[in-house]
């Protein structure tokens, strides 16, 4: 189901244990001059990601506290976040306050290598970034038990399990192609990679910033239930239409429900 609503309010309205995994990418809050940009140049058509650092961090902490109340036991949050050249510290400050001010901690960090890195960085002293972070976030009390699909290779006589090696680096497409509503999408390829690593049969996946529906499409393709929250009605409708057009032999989604 995809809901047209504010993500924090949407999470707060869910039942306890409604979802097992969060796969999402928030606005990075790096469009400092977005008010002067055209709709074509903005990352999001209906949202200007230019809060103060303090407001952005408070907004993120409020969301994570809501997720803590409703996520199932041993759930995991896979949080794709990067930083802007004009505000490179905000990502780190945000992650630090998630650790300080919520019941969550960073349990791991995956590196997603994109297929391409255009446009190239024109700065005289900063590199062109071809990777982004996927922060693997669990409750502090579940740091050793949060869900993961690492396979057991062998078991010693004492019962010690040894696992096949899984690297924290993977390559996936940048996105599924351009669209007129959102210039900051990720790819179905990337989401499927994460589902393979962490999702188990019967899991429900939540995307708090559903955008144009990439996480939802990956979930349908892999057979997982999904919940999406997106504040832009236009993007919600685009996502539903995209899913119905691209995922065949599935029951079509109905129109987007509204949740206050």
Protein Blocks (a to p, Z undefined) as FASTA:
>chain_A
ZZdddfklmmmmpcehkafbdcddddehlafklmmpcfklpmbfkbccfbcfklmmmmmm
mmmmmmmmmpcehiacdddddddfklmmlmmmmmmmmmmmmcbdcfbdcddddfbfcdcd
fbfkbccdfbdcddddddfklmmmcccfbdcfbdcfkopacdddddfbdcddfbecdcfk
bccbccfklmmmmmmmmpcghiacddfblmnommmmmmmmnopacddddfblklmmmmmm
mmmmmmghiacdddddddZZ
